[in-house]
């Protein structure tokens, strides 16, 4: 990863955070909880940024439709998050595979 990639990633993150800060406060609270949950669980796809930006897109559509955040995701934030990443690998999965001794899994 070169300096250009780092700078570009920082620009994208700042733009993402500006979109997040434009959301109503109830959406911001739920987004922070989702973000905290994903950082703990560690889905592998989180690093590319599309998962969190997709959630902001979804929330922006909900705001435009005049819906409350809990109308969109339900009352259980963790269940909503689990549904989003149910078919995704987590860093925990990658680690478990690397120590399991299965041939060919340690390099992944």
Secondary structure, DSSP 8 states (H G I E B T S, - for coil): --HHHHHHHHHHHHHHHHHHHTS-HHHHHHHHHHHHHHHHH-BGGGGGSHHHHHHHHHHHHHHHTT--HHHHH-S-HHHHHHHHTTTS-BHHHHHHHHHTT-TT-TT-
